[in-house]
Structure formats: structure tokens, C-alpha cells
Amino acid sequence: MRAHALALTGTLDLRVIHLVRDARAVAWSLRKAYRKDDRAGIQKDFRPRLALRTALLWLFVNMQAMWVNRQLFRGRALTVRYEELATRPRAVLKELGVMLEIDLDELGAAVEQRAQITFAHSIAGNRLRMRRRFDLRFDSEWVEHLSERDKMIVWTVTGWLMRRFGYAER
């Protein structure tokens, strides 16, 4: 919705990157509890979230992003799957660079070589925003650790949209 609000100003050449991740992976991530740790970027205690709540939130956020992109950003929005970015970073960053009209080849090569990437600022996001360096890696921990019940709940709620993003039930 931030992109929507910014677009309404009419003063920006705005491009949108919609980063999507398998809803089951998101459910696994949000099943974990975290204690408040300002240094690690954890601003408050986080209790584990139920798979159903995560699935509904994932569905809402991604449907909202799709609507905004369709309404306001035709040709200036790109949906990227986390799994593709993590396993084929150079190719995905090249595609992003074309849309953004900037050369991301050097960054793509660095990510592909698993170099640690440094950054100076992030407006919002997860715990990464508190770090100055990170390395992009594929994480499929959820496949083994998310319960079959939770996988079924998440797929039942989100499967129709996950298929549109290219995900399979497995």
C-alpha cells in the first residue's frame, strides 16, 4: 500500500518489485518464537503464529500487491519469487535491472559467488535491516520441519494463488 500511496502523488517514476515466497516457508518462519533483542533487530517478543493466521495474512498481502501492480504499475512492476532469487540471483537481478533501467550485473555476480553484500539503509523489513551485511542463501528448512498439518492448512487457504506464482503442492 505504500507504493499505492506514493503513486498517487504523481511526482515519482515509481517501479515495484513484488517479492513473494512460498506461503509454507513463511508459515514456518513465523512459527518460531523470538525474544526482544534490539541489536538483532527484534523490537519486541514474538510468539509463534498459527499457520492459519499466517496463510490468511500471506493471501491478503499478496492479493493486495497484485491489485496495486495491475492498477498502477503495468510494465513497471515485476513479481520475483524468493526461491528464484536465491537459486538464480544473477539471472533474476538482470531481469530486475532491465525493468529498473540500471545495470545490476556486478551485484548479480557478487551474489552468485556468495559474497557478503553490504548495504547502508533499509526502510522496512525483517531482522536483516539491523545488519550491515548479509549473504543470500536458499532456505528450504520448512520442507522438513513444518508439520504436515500446517502444510495442509496453508495450502488449502493459499494454494490457488500459490499456483499462479508457480508453486506446486508437492
Order of alpha helices (4+ residues) and beta strands (2+ residues): alpha-beta-alpha-alpha-beta-alpha-alpha-alpha-beta-beta-alpha-alpha
